Amino acid sequence: MTPRELANEHSKKHNARTTGRDSDAPKKIRELQERIKRLKKAGDELFENSNPSRWDSLEAAAQKLVDQSNWIKAKEAKP
């Protein structure tokens, strides 16, 4: 076998290995984007329902405010 034939054979094998994975990439990306949207929506709903109430202890109210602040920071820090 000539060097060119060896290179072509190697290229065919490499393409056969990687082609299947590449075709799934857009689907996987869409699935991850949908998951991110669901997590953001859930986080926003939890944020809205975590306001301190007058029946909370001072520690519990302070923790809720810290949690809300952390959620805002996490959303702003997205890449």
C-alpha positions as MATLAB code, in Angstrom:
seq = 'MTPRELANEHSKKHNARTTGRDSDAPKKIRELQERIKRLKKAGDELFENSNPSRWDSLEAAAQKLVDQSNWIKAKEAKP';
ca = [
       0.000    0.000    0.000;
       1.285    3.450   -0.850;
       1.495    6.219    1.722;
      -1.416    8.002    0.053;
      -3.580    4.877    0.256;
      -2.672    4.450    3.923;
      -3.609    8.068    4.610;
      -6.936    7.665    2.799;
      -7.696    4.476    4.725;
      -6.913    6.197    8.019;
      -9.078    9.164    7.047;
     -12.030    6.890    6.199;
     -11.764    5.117    9.571;
     -11.516    8.402   11.444;
     -14.540    9.855    9.642;
     -16.579    6.733   10.355;
     -15.795    7.032   14.091;
     -16.589   10.729   14.404;
     -19.570   11.101   12.058;
     -22.083    9.489   14.425;
     -21.085   11.680   17.336;
     -21.246   14.907   15.341;
     -24.780   14.261   14.150;
     -26.003   14.015   17.764;
     -24.331   17.261   18.824;
     -27.102   19.697   17.752;
     -29.727   17.526   19.463;
     -27.667   17.391   22.671;
     -27.144   21.163   22.578;
     -30.899   21.761   22.207;
     -31.608   19.380   25.104;
     -29.121   21.203   27.324;
     -30.547   24.606   26.349;
     -34.049   23.409   27.249;
     -32.780   22.097   30.585;
     -31.135   25.452   31.327;
     -34.420   27.242   30.537;
     -36.340   24.920   32.881;
     -33.793   25.426   35.677;
     -33.907   29.214   35.266;
     -37.695   29.188   35.357;
     -37.708   27.024   38.487;
     -35.125   29.286   40.130;
     -37.155   32.391   39.305;
     -40.296   30.810   40.769;
     -38.458   29.829   43.948;
     -37.032   33.352   44.137;
     -40.525   34.854   43.946;
     -41.820   32.533   46.673;
     -38.931   32.997   49.061;
     -39.721   36.464   50.349;
     -39.409   36.683   54.126;
     -42.694   36.799   56.002;
     -43.461   38.407   59.317;
     -43.729   34.939   60.890;
     -40.155   34.015   59.997;
     -37.483   34.178   62.650;
     -34.779   36.757   62.090;
     -32.341   34.025   61.069;
     -34.765   32.468   58.583;
     -35.600   35.872   57.082;
     -31.917   36.719   56.764;
     -31.226   33.353   55.082;
     -34.017   33.961   52.575;
     -32.535   37.331   51.678;
     -29.087   35.763   51.271;
     -30.553   33.034   49.051;
     -32.296   35.625   46.897;
     -29.100   37.634   46.587;
     -27.155   34.509   45.610;
     -29.711   33.678   42.918;
     -29.421   37.163   41.425;
     -25.614   36.898   41.415;
     -25.736   33.453   39.794;
     -28.000   34.666   37.008;
     -25.836   37.724   36.343;
     -22.640   35.646   36.260;
     -23.688   33.458   33.347;
     -20.966   33.034   30.708;
];
